[in-house]
Structure formats: structure tokens, C-alpha cells
């Protein structure tokens, strides 16, 4: 069976990183864990170094924050397996087998990228209007290698970039609801002011990435036109 490299990019997640790494280490398909510490200023680095004594981990530590896209790209550059699985470091409730849910469609050659999303409850309805921004996703390394340079420049716009890129080159994408998986809200990590500022900055980076990669959007539009005419 093909094996996967799990890439965990982390920035100041001392309260969750240990449980996330331990849960990933239990996934049978994962034979390599790469943790990219994106300039954390809390105890994240120390926690990773302690875990490394118990679990085989490739740990990469940046002296300063370079952005999520850069960290993800460096993780891919250091990966040795065919399948790449990205895992968010801020999971507060982890469900068994969620990595298998994301990688099985790849192993069966049914899809090229799988996005595993969680939901929030609004008016008794489970919703997620921004599923393409989920941090949990799986894909083949060969499909992501051509855009590592763009990923390094995208910061929090990296998920938008990946989605547009895969669609623009005709790759298939599947969304899977990971029922029960939960992440830590920014407002529970830092002050209200700082969390709001972070959300605004992330929104800008996502928008900027979409505008900067308008060529991918044009490809998607042209492909849709061709398919419509066909």
C-alpha cells in the first residue's frame, strides 16, 4: 500500500500540538510526520523536541514567521512519500480514522485532491460556507510540486491557491465532512482585538491570492466554456 507523509504546520499551538502529532502517528498509512514550526514564540518548539524522543518526526523550525503557504511548501519539499496529507495543528477534538477518510479516495484513484472539512452549527444547521479553506487535505505530491513557489508567496491564501490550481488543470476534488473534528477558535487563543485583526489579515491574503492568480481563474472559466460547448 502507498504511504503518506503528514505535514503539520504550526504557529503558537502549545495547547494542541502534542495531541495532534500523537493522533497522526497512529494512522497506519502515515509513515512520515513532518512538523514545520513557523516561528512560534510559545512552548511549541520544546513540545515538539520532547515528542521527537518518542516518535520519529522530521522537525523544521523557522526563526521567524514566514506564513502558512511557505511552511506547507517547505514541508512538501522535505516529504519522501507519494501522498501528502496536510493536518491543522489546532485540532481540539480529534476523530479516529479521519486521515483514512481523506486518503482512501486517492488510493482508489477516484479523486486527485480530498478536502476534509468540519462544520459549525448555525440555527441548528451544520454549515461551512468556506469549505475550500479547510486545513485538512490529501493529494499526490506530484500534483502539488509545480506550484511550490507560488505556495511560498501565498501565506493564508494557500488553500485558495490549491483549490483554484487543481480545478484549473482539470483535477478532481472531493469534499468529505469530518463529523466531530473541531478546531480551536482564534478568539479562544488570543485577545479579541488580535483575533479580529488576524481574521482581517487572513481575509486580505486570501483575496490577494485570488487576484494575483487570476490566470488560474481564466483557465477555469475557459474549461467550463469548453465543457459547456461539448
C-alpha positions as CSV (number, residue, x, y, z in Angstrom):
1,X,0.0,0.0,0.0
2,X,1.2,3.5,-0.8
3,X,2.3,5.5,2.3
4,X,1.6,9.1,3.2
5,X,3.7,12.0,4.5
6,X,1.7,14.0,7.1
7,X,2.7,17.7,7.2
8,X,1.7,19.7,10.2
9,X,2.4,23.4,10.1
10,X,2.2,25.0,13.5
11,X,2.4,28.5,14.9
12,X,1.9,29.0,18.7
13,X,-0.2,25.9,19.3
14,X,1.3,24.7,22.5
15,X,-2.0,23.5,23.9
16,X,-2.9,21.3,20.9
17,X,0.2,20.3,19.0
18,X,1.1,17.3,21.2
19,X,-2.3,15.6,20.8
20,X,-2.4,16.3,17.1
21,X,1.0,14.7,16.5
22,X,0.2,11.7,18.6
23,X,-3.1,11.1,16.7
24,X,-1.3,11.4,13.3
25,X,1.3,8.9,14.5
26,X,-1.5,6.3,14.9
27,X,-2.6,6.4,11.3
28,X,-1.4,3.3,9.5
29,X,-1.0,5.0,6.1
30,X,1.3,7.7,7.6
31,X,4.9,6.6,7.6
32,X,6.4,10.1,7.8
33,X,5.5,13.0,10.0
34,X,6.9,16.4,9.1
35,X,6.3,19.3,11.6
36,X,7.1,22.8,10.4
37,X,7.3,25.2,13.3
38,X,6.6,28.6,11.7
39,X,8.4,30.8,14.1
40,X,6.4,30.0,17.3
41,X,7.1,32.2,20.3
42,X,5.4,29.9,22.9
43,X,6.5,26.4,24.0
44,X,5.6,24.7,20.7
45,X,9.2,24.1,19.8
46,X,10.0,22.5,23.2
47,X,7.0,20.2,23.0
48,X,8.0,19.0,19.5
49,X,11.5,18.3,20.7
50,X,10.3,16.3,23.6
51,X,7.9,14.2,21.4
52,X,10.7,13.6,18.9
53,X,12.4,11.4,21.5
54,X,9.3,9.1,21.5
55,X,8.1,9.4,17.9
56,X,10.0,9.6,14.6
57,X,9.5,13.2,13.5
58,X,11.1,15.4,10.9
59,X,11.0,18.8,12.6
60,X,11.8,22.1,10.8
61,X,12.0,25.3,12.9
62,X,11.8,28.8,11.4
63,X,13.3,31.6,13.5
64,X,10.6,33.9,12.3
65,X,7.0,33.5,11.0
66,X,7.0,33.0,7.2
67,X,3.4,32.3,6.6
68,X,1.3,29.1,6.2
69,X,1.9,28.8,2.5
70,X,5.7,28.9,2.9
71,X,5.6,26.4,5.7
72,X,3.4,24.0,3.7
73,X,5.7,24.2,0.7
74,X,8.8,23.5,2.8
75,X,7.0,20.5,4.3
76,X,6.3,19.1,0.8
77,X,10.0,19.7,-0.2
78,X,11.0,17.5,2.6
79,X,8.4,14.8,2.1
80,X,9.5,11.4,0.6
81,X,6.2,9.7,0.1
82,X,3.8,9.9,-2.9
83,X,0.8,11.0,-0.9
84,X,0.8,14.3,1.1
85,X,-1.7,14.9,3.9
86,X,-1.9,18.3,5.5
87,X,-3.1,18.5,9.1
88,X,-4.0,21.6,11.1
89,X,-2.2,21.9,14.4
90,X,-5.1,23.5,16.3
91,X,-7.4,20.5,16.5
92,X,-9.2,20.4,19.8
93,X,-11.4,17.3,19.1
94,X,-9.8,14.6,17.0
95,X,-11.8,11.8,15.5
96,X,-10.3,8.3,14.8
97,X,-9.8,7.4,11.2
98,X,-10.2,10.8,9.6
99,X,-6.9,10.5,7.7
100,X,-8.1,7.3,6.2
101,X,-11.3,9.0,5.1
102,X,-9.2,11.6,3.2
103,X,-6.7,9.2,1.7
104,X,-8.9,6.3,0.6
105,X,-10.3,8.1,-2.5
106,X,-6.7,8.8,-3.6
107,X,-5.7,5.2,-3.2
108,X,-8.7,4.1,-5.2
109,X,-7.8,6.7,-7.9
110,X,-11.3,8.3,-7.6
111,X,-10.1,11.8,-6.9
112,X,-7.0,13.9,-7.2
113,X,-7.4,16.0,-4.0
114,X,-9.6,15.4,-1.0
115,X,-10.6,18.2,1.4
116,X,-11.8,17.1,4.8
117,X,-13.9,19.8,6.4
118,X,-15.7,20.4,9.7
119,X,-18.8,22.4,10.3
120,X,-20.3,25.0,12.7
121,X,-23.8,24.9,14.0
122,X,-25.9,28.0,13.0
123,X,-29.7,27.9,13.7
124,X,-29.5,24.2,14.3
125,X,-27.9,23.6,10.9
126,X,-24.4,22.3,10.3
127,X,-22.7,24.6,7.8
128,X,-19.4,25.5,6.4
129,X,-19.6,28.2,3.7
130,X,-15.8,28.2,3.2
131,X,-15.0,24.5,2.7
132,X,-12.2,25.2,0.2
133,X,-10.2,26.8,3.1
134,X,-10.1,23.7,5.2
135,X,-6.6,22.8,6.5
136,X,-7.1,19.0,6.3
137,X,-6.5,17.8,2.8
138,X,-4.8,15.0,0.9
139,X,-3.2,14.8,-2.6
140,X,-0.4,13.3,-4.6
141,X,2.9,15.0,-4.2
142,X,3.5,15.1,-8.0
143,X,0.3,17.3,-8.4
144,X,1.4,19.9,-6.0
145,X,5.1,20.2,-6.8
146,X,4.7,22.5,-9.8
147,X,3.3,25.3,-7.6
148,X,5.5,25.2,-4.6
149,X,7.0,28.6,-5.5
150,X,3.5,30.2,-5.6
151,X,2.6,28.5,-2.3
152,X,5.6,30.1,-0.6
153,X,4.2,33.6,-1.5
154,X,0.6,32.9,-0.7
155,X,0.6,32.9,3.2
156,X,-3.0,32.3,4.3
157,X,-4.2,32.3,0.7
158,X,-2.6,28.9,0.1
159,X,-5.8,26.9,0.4
160,X,-7.5,29.2,-2.2
161,X,-4.5,28.8,-4.4
162,X,-4.5,25.0,-4.2
163,X,-8.2,24.8,-5.0
164,X,-8.0,27.1,-8.0
165,X,-4.9,25.4,-9.3
166,X,-6.4,21.9,-9.1
167,X,-9.6,22.9,-10.8
168,X,-7.8,24.9,-13.5
169,X,-5.7,21.9,-14.6
170,X,-8.8,19.6,-14.7
171,X,-8.0,17.7,-11.5
172,X,-10.9,16.3,-9.5
173,X,-11.7,17.5,-6.0
174,X,-13.8,15.7,-3.3
175,X,-15.2,17.3,-0.1
176,X,-15.6,15.0,2.9
177,X,-17.3,16.1,6.1
178,X,-15.2,15.0,9.0
179,X,-18.0,14.7,11.6
180,X,-16.8,15.5,15.1
181,X,-13.5,17.1,14.2
182,X,-13.1,20.5,15.8
183,X,-10.6,23.3,15.8
184,X,-9.7,26.0,18.2
185,X,-11.3,29.3,17.6
186,X,-8.9,32.3,17.3
187,X,-10.9,34.2,19.8
188,X,-10.0,31.5,22.4
189,X,-6.3,31.7,21.5
190,X,-5.7,35.4,21.7
191,X,-7.4,38.7,22.7
192,X,-10.5,39.8,20.8
193,X,-8.6,42.7,19.2
194,X,-5.7,40.5,18.0
195,X,-8.1,37.7,16.8
196,X,-10.2,40.2,14.8
197,X,-7.0,41.7,13.3
198,X,-5.8,38.2,12.3
199,X,-9.1,37.3,10.6
200,X,-9.0,40.6,8.7
201,X,-5.4,40.0,7.6
202,X,-6.2,36.4,6.6
203,X,-9.2,37.6,4.6
204,X,-6.9,40.1,2.7
205,X,-4.3,37.4,2.0
206,X,-7.0,35.1,0.6
207,X,-8.4,37.8,-1.6
208,X,-4.9,38.9,-2.7
209,X,-4.0,35.4,-3.7
210,X,-7.2,35.0,-5.7
211,X,-6.5,38.3,-7.6
212,X,-2.8,37.5,-8.1
213,X,-3.6,34.2,-9.6
214,X,-6.3,35.4,-12.0
215,X,-4.7,33.3,-14.7
216,X,-6.0,30.2,-12.9
217,X,-9.5,31.7,-12.8
218,X,-9.3,32.3,-16.5
219,X,-8.3,28.7,-17.1
220,X,-11.3,27.5,-15.0
221,X,-13.7,29.8,-17.0
222,X,-12.3,28.6,-20.3
223,X,-12.5,24.9,-19.3
224,X,-16.1,25.5,-18.2
225,X,-16.9,27.1,-21.6
226,X,-15.3,24.2,-23.5
227,X,-17.2,21.7,-21.5
228,X,-20.5,23.5,-22.0
229,X,-19.9,23.6,-25.8
230,X,-19.1,19.9,-25.8
